[in-house]
Amino acid sequence: MKPKKISESTTTMTEMVMPNDTNPLHNLMGGNLMRWMDVVGSICAGKHCEAHVVTASVDHVSFHKPIPLGEIVTLQAKVTRAFNTSVEIYVEVFAADIKGGNPRKCNHAYFTFVALDDESKKPVPVPQVIPLTSDEEQLYESAARRREVRLVLGGRMKPADAQELRTYFDSFNK
């Protein structure tokens, strides 16, 4: 399977916050934002894997700034790293008014998606990632640590076996 550049599957999605999307304070409901993030992330993952994917996990999500009714929300998703049958996707959320004024980053999260075979619905291998820029390289390198944290917290890895995390924390003791 041929490795792919991150830019080959980077996906951007734009939405307008409509009345049905808001809470009683007229701000975008967090659950609706998370749905949009999941959609853009799954499209990105599917493009990279050339397969249908399912959401396996979402890392810590914080809602930094409210997004009011009528604002334009732009979501950008990119692959950070591929593992055996899964990919980690970084999703960033930006908002601005209809004229493009008051642009700001409102949210981000890391999603993990697993690629599935169309017929058997079993996990399938995914293409590796080629990081080209320093930002892509940083996201790529840190993805292994985030994966170990997910595995440890999910009870699928013993903390003592988390080698990437141990190496990372040991680097602060030098």
C-alpha positions in Angstrom: 0.0 0.0 0.0 1.5 3.3 -1.1 2.0 6.0 1.6 0.1 9.3 1.2 0.8 12.9 1.8 -1.4 14.6 4.4 -2.6 17.2 1.8 -4.1 14.4 -0.3 -7.0 13.9 2.2 -7.2 17.2 4.0 -10.9 18.1 4.1 -12.6 21.4 4.8 -16.3 21.8 5.6 -18.3 25.0 6.0 -21.6 25.4 7.9 -23.8 28.3 9.0 -25.2 28.2 12.5 -29.0 28.1 12.0 -31.7 28.4 14.7 -32.2 24.6 14.9 -28.4 24.3 15.8 -28.6 26.5 18.8 -29.2 26.3 22.5 -31.5 28.8 24.4 -28.6 31.3 24.5 -28.6 31.3 20.7 -25.1 29.7 20.5 -24.2 26.6 18.6 -24.9 23.5 20.7 -21.8 21.5 21.6 -23.3 18.3 20.4 -24.0 19.7 17.0 -20.4 21.0 16.7 -19.1 17.5 17.7 -21.3 16.0 15.0 -19.9 18.3 12.4 -16.4 17.5 13.6 -17.1 13.8 13.3 -18.4 14.2 9.8 -15.5 16.2 8.5 -13.1 13.8 10.3 -14.7 10.7 8.8 -14.6 12.2 5.3 -10.9 12.9 5.7 -10.2 9.5 7.1 -12.2 7.8 4.4 -10.4 9.7 1.7 -7.0 8.7 3.2 -8.0 5.0 3.7 -10.0 4.7 0.5 -12.5 2.9 2.6 -15.5 3.5 4.9 -14.5 4.3 8.4 -16.0 4.2 11.9 -15.2 6.5 14.8 -13.2 4.7 17.4 -12.4 7.5 19.8 -12.4 11.3 20.3 -9.8 12.8 22.6 -10.5 15.6 25.0 -12.9 18.2 23.6 -13.1 21.7 25.1 -15.4 24.4 24.0 -13.2 27.5 24.1 -15.5 30.2 22.6 -19.2 30.2 21.9 -20.3 30.3 18.3 -23.5 32.5 17.9 -26.4 32.1 15.6 -25.7 33.2 12.0 -21.9 32.7 12.2 -20.0 30.7 9.6 -18.1 27.7 10.9 -15.2 26.3 9.0 -13.9 22.9 10.0 -10.6 21.5 8.7 -9.5 17.9 9.2 -6.2 16.3 8.4 -4.5 13.0 9.0 -1.7 13.1 11.5 -0.7 9.5 11.5 -1.8 6.0 10.3 -1.4 2.9 12.4 -2.3 -0.6 11.4 -6.0 -0.3 10.7 -6.7 3.1 12.1 -5.9 6.8 11.5 -5.7 9.7 13.8 -7.4 12.9 12.4 -6.8 16.4 13.8 -9.9 18.6 13.4 -9.8 22.4 13.9 -12.8 24.6 14.1 -12.9 28.3 13.1 -15.8 30.8 13.2 -16.4 34.2 11.7 -19.3 36.5 10.9 -20.9 36.4 7.5 -18.5 39.1 6.2 -15.4 37.2 7.5 -15.0 39.5 10.4 -14.0 38.4 13.9 -12.3 35.2 12.7 -11.2 32.9 15.6 -10.3 29.4 16.4 -13.0 27.9 18.6 -12.2 24.3 19.1 -10.0 21.3 18.1 -9.9 17.6 18.8 -8.2 14.4 17.8 -10.4 11.6 16.4 -9.4 8.0 15.7 -11.1 6.2 12.9 -10.9 2.5 11.9 -11.1 1.5 8.2 -13.5 -1.3 7.4 -13.8 -3.8 4.5 -17.1 -3.1 2.7 -18.2 -6.7 2.7 -16.9 -8.3 5.9 -17.0 -5.1 8.0 -13.7 -6.1 9.5 -10.8 -3.7 10.0 -8.4 -3.4 7.0 -4.8 -2.0 6.7 -4.5 1.7 5.9 -1.9 3.6 4.0 0.9 5.2 6.0 1.3 9.0 6.2 4.1 11.1 4.7 4.6 14.3 6.8 6.3 17.0 4.7 6.2 20.2 6.8 7.6 20.8 10.3 4.0 21.2 11.6 3.0 17.9 10.0 6.1 16.2 11.4 5.3 17.5 14.9 1.7 16.2 14.7 3.0 12.9 13.3 5.5 12.4 16.1 3.1 13.3 18.9 0.4 11.0 17.5 2.2 7.9 18.9 2.1 9.3 22.4 -1.6 10.3 22.1 -2.3 6.7 20.9 -0.6 5.2 23.9 -2.6 7.5 26.2 -5.8 6.3 24.6 -4.8 2.6 24.8 -3.8 3.0 28.5 -6.9 4.9 29.5 -9.0 2.4 27.5 -7.4 -0.6 29.4 -5.9 -2.0 26.2 -2.3 -1.3 27.2 -0.5 -1.5 30.5 1.1 1.8 31.6 4.4 0.0 31.9 4.3 -0.9 28.2 3.7 2.7 27.0 7.3 3.1 25.7 6.6 6.4 23.7 5.2 8.0 26.8 8.1 6.8 29.0 10.6 8.2 26.5 8.8 11.5 26.3 8.6 12.0 30.1 12.2 10.8 30.5 13.3 13.6 28.2 12.3 16.1 30.8 14.5 14.5 33.4 17.7 15.1 31.5 
